[in-house]
């Protein structure tokens, strides 16, 4: 079973949006997918409750209630929506469950500063130091032609972590989330710009480069 975690100690950076869309992507590709929500706000589980019955099945797991004990054994992919403010022993315990970690970062000075500190803590964890988990960053909710987006792009290019994709701020994510869908399940005429932006991330997730 492949374990993919969306993680950043900074709250409000779009972890649930990425987690639900990664889960729906693999589900629509035919994989058996489980989505574990560790956040008490249960945004990913709320999304699953709205998911139409005629869409590819995704198994929901309340990670905040019992960890991963209820993950189906036949799952091909487990996507973990990690909680905010994870540090210290809690962060170490979370990383034990991950093979691939995606760190979303928003275009703001506060988010960049917080992520810089978080990445240092993350890279100091033994499993990460031993290269038993692969980490990548994603610029999230970006707006073209803004100074702060340029700053975020430059910052992520300078980190010692692979910078995989930049995802625009778009109403399509709201449309998809409120219907229990992923961005890949929206009509092509509506969502093709977002599909193009996701291609580097989905290609990386499919490749051996994202696996230890």
C-alpha positions as CSV (number, residue, x, y, z in Angstrom):
1,X,0.0,0.0,0.0
2,X,1.3,3.4,-1.0
3,X,1.3,6.1,1.7
4,X,1.0,9.7,0.6
5,X,0.8,12.5,3.2
6,X,-0.2,16.1,2.8
7,X,1.6,17.9,5.6
8,X,2.4,21.4,6.8
9,X,2.3,22.7,10.4
10,X,1.0,26.0,9.1
11,X,-2.8,25.9,9.1
12,X,-5.0,27.1,6.2
13,X,-2.5,26.2,3.5
14,X,-4.9,23.9,1.6
15,X,-3.9,20.5,2.9
16,X,-7.4,19.1,2.6
17,X,-7.9,20.5,-0.9
18,X,-4.7,18.7,-2.1
19,X,-5.5,15.5,-0.1
20,X,-9.0,15.2,-1.5
21,X,-7.9,15.9,-5.1
22,X,-5.0,13.4,-4.9
23,X,-7.4,10.8,-3.6
24,X,-9.9,11.4,-6.3
25,X,-7.2,11.4,-9.0
26,X,-6.0,7.9,-8.0
27,X,-9.6,6.7,-7.6
28,X,-10.5,7.8,-11.1
29,X,-7.4,6.1,-12.4
30,X,-8.8,2.8,-11.0
31,X,-6.9,2.4,-7.8
32,X,-8.5,1.4,-4.5
33,X,-8.1,4.5,-2.4
34,X,-8.4,5.3,1.3
35,X,-8.4,8.8,2.7
36,X,-7.4,9.3,6.3
37,X,-8.3,12.6,8.0
38,X,-6.3,13.4,11.0
39,X,-7.7,17.0,11.4
40,X,-10.5,17.5,14.0
41,X,-12.1,19.9,11.5
42,X,-12.7,16.8,9.4
43,X,-12.7,18.7,6.1
44,X,-11.7,15.6,4.1
45,X,-14.4,13.4,5.7
46,X,-17.0,16.1,5.1
47,X,-16.0,16.1,1.5
48,X,-16.4,12.3,1.4
49,X,-19.9,12.5,2.9
50,X,-20.9,14.7,-0.1
51,X,-19.4,12.4,-2.7
52,X,-21.9,11.0,-5.2
53,X,-22.5,7.3,-5.0
54,X,-21.9,6.9,-8.8
55,X,-18.3,8.2,-8.5
56,X,-15.2,6.1,-7.9
57,X,-15.3,4.8,-4.3
58,X,-12.9,6.3,-1.7
59,X,-12.8,4.8,1.8
60,X,-12.8,7.4,4.6
61,X,-10.9,6.9,7.8
62,X,-11.1,9.1,10.9
63,X,-7.4,9.2,11.7
64,X,-8.0,11.5,14.7
65,X,-10.1,8.8,16.4
66,X,-7.9,5.7,16.0
67,X,-5.1,6.3,13.6
68,X,-4.9,4.0,10.6
69,X,-6.4,0.8,12.1
70,X,-9.5,1.0,9.9
71,X,-7.7,1.4,6.6
72,X,-8.9,-1.3,4.3
73,X,-6.2,-3.9,3.7
74,X,-6.9,-4.0,0.0
75,X,-6.2,-0.3,-0.5
76,X,-3.6,0.5,-3.2
77,X,-3.2,4.1,-2.1
78,X,-3.6,5.8,1.3
79,X,-3.8,9.5,1.3
80,X,-3.3,11.2,4.7
81,X,-4.7,14.6,5.4
82,X,-2.4,15.6,8.3
83,X,-3.4,18.1,11.0
84,X,-2.0,21.6,11.4
85,X,0.3,22.6,14.2
86,X,2.1,19.2,14.2
87,X,5.5,19.4,15.9
88,X,7.8,17.4,18.0
89,X,6.8,13.8,18.9
90,X,3.5,14.2,17.1
91,X,5.3,15.1,13.9
92,X,7.7,12.2,14.3
93,X,4.7,9.8,14.7
94,X,3.0,11.2,11.6
95,X,6.1,10.8,9.5
96,X,6.3,7.1,10.5
97,X,3.1,6.6,8.3
98,X,4.5,8.4,5.2
99,X,6.4,7.3,2.2
100,X,5.7,10.5,0.2
101,X,5.1,13.9,1.8
102,X,3.7,16.9,-0.1
103,X,4.0,20.3,1.6
104,X,1.6,23.0,0.2
105,X,2.7,26.6,0.7
106,X,0.6,29.7,0.2
107,X,2.0,33.0,-1.3
108,X,2.4,35.0,1.8
109,X,5.3,36.1,3.9
110,X,4.0,34.5,7.0
111,X,3.5,31.1,5.2
112,X,6.9,31.2,3.7
113,X,8.6,31.9,7.0
114,X,6.6,29.3,8.8
115,X,7.3,26.7,6.1
116,X,11.0,27.4,6.2
117,X,11.0,26.6,9.9
118,X,8.8,23.6,9.4
119,X,11.0,22.1,6.6
120,X,14.0,22.3,8.8
121,X,12.2,20.4,11.6
122,X,10.9,17.9,9.1
123,X,14.3,17.2,7.5
124,X,15.8,16.6,10.9
125,X,13.5,13.6,11.6
126,X,15.4,10.4,11.4
127,X,13.2,8.7,8.7
128,X,13.7,11.7,6.5
129,X,17.4,12.0,7.1
130,X,17.7,8.3,6.1
131,X,15.9,9.1,2.9
132,X,13.1,6.6,3.8
133,X,10.5,9.2,2.8
134,X,10.4,11.6,-0.2
135,X,9.3,15.2,0.3
136,X,8.1,17.8,-2.3
137,X,6.6,21.3,-2.1
138,X,3.7,22.7,-4.0
139,X,2.8,26.4,-4.4
140,X,-0.9,26.6,-3.6
141,X,-3.6,29.2,-4.4
142,X,-1.3,31.4,-6.5
143,X,-2.3,34.4,-8.5
144,X,-0.3,35.2,-11.6
145,X,1.5,38.5,-12.0
146,X,1.7,39.3,-8.3
147,X,4.8,40.2,-6.4
148,X,4.1,37.8,-3.6
149,X,3.7,34.9,-6.1
150,X,7.1,35.9,-7.6
151,X,8.6,35.8,-4.0
152,X,7.1,32.4,-3.3
153,X,8.3,31.0,-6.6
154,X,11.8,32.2,-5.9
155,X,11.7,30.9,-2.3
156,X,10.6,27.4,-3.3
157,X,13.2,27.2,-6.0
158,X,15.9,27.9,-3.4
159,X,14.8,25.3,-0.9
160,X,16.6,22.0,-0.8
161,X,13.3,20.2,-1.4
162,X,11.9,19.4,-4.9
163,X,9.4,22.0,-6.0
164,X,6.9,20.2,-8.1
165,X,4.0,22.3,-9.1
166,X,2.1,25.6,-8.8
167,X,-1.6,25.6,-8.5
168,X,-3.7,28.6,-9.1
169,X,-6.5,30.0,-6.9
170,X,-9.6,29.0,-8.8
171,X,-13.3,28.6,-8.1
172,X,-13.1,25.1,-9.6
173,X,-11.7,23.9,-6.3
174,X,-14.7,25.3,-4.5
175,X,-17.1,23.8,-7.1
176,X,-15.5,20.4,-6.8
177,X,-15.2,20.3,-3.0
178,X,-18.8,21.3,-2.3
179,X,-20.0,18.4,-4.6
180,X,-17.7,15.8,-3.2
181,X,-15.7,15.7,-6.4
182,X,-12.0,16.2,-7.4
183,X,-10.8,18.7,-9.9
184,X,-10.3,15.8,-12.4
185,X,-14.0,15.0,-12.2
186,X,-15.2,18.3,-13.4
187,X,-16.0,18.8,-17.2
188,X,-12.9,19.3,-19.3
189,X,-14.1,22.6,-20.8
190,X,-14.2,24.0,-17.3
191,X,-11.2,22.4,-15.6
192,X,-8.6,21.9,-18.3
193,X,-6.3,24.8,-17.0
194,X,-6.3,23.1,-13.6
195,X,-5.6,19.7,-15.1
196,X,-2.5,21.2,-16.9
197,X,-1.3,22.7,-13.6
198,X,-1.7,19.3,-11.8
199,X,0.2,17.3,-14.4
200,X,3.7,17.9,-12.9
201,X,2.4,16.8,-9.5
202,X,0.5,13.7,-10.7
203,X,3.5,12.7,-12.9
204,X,5.8,13.0,-10.0
205,X,3.5,11.0,-7.8
206,X,3.4,8.2,-10.4
207,X,7.1,8.2,-10.8
208,X,9.8,6.4,-8.8
209,X,11.2,9.8,-7.8
210,X,8.4,10.2,-5.3
211,X,9.0,6.9,-3.6
212,X,11.8,5.9,-1.2
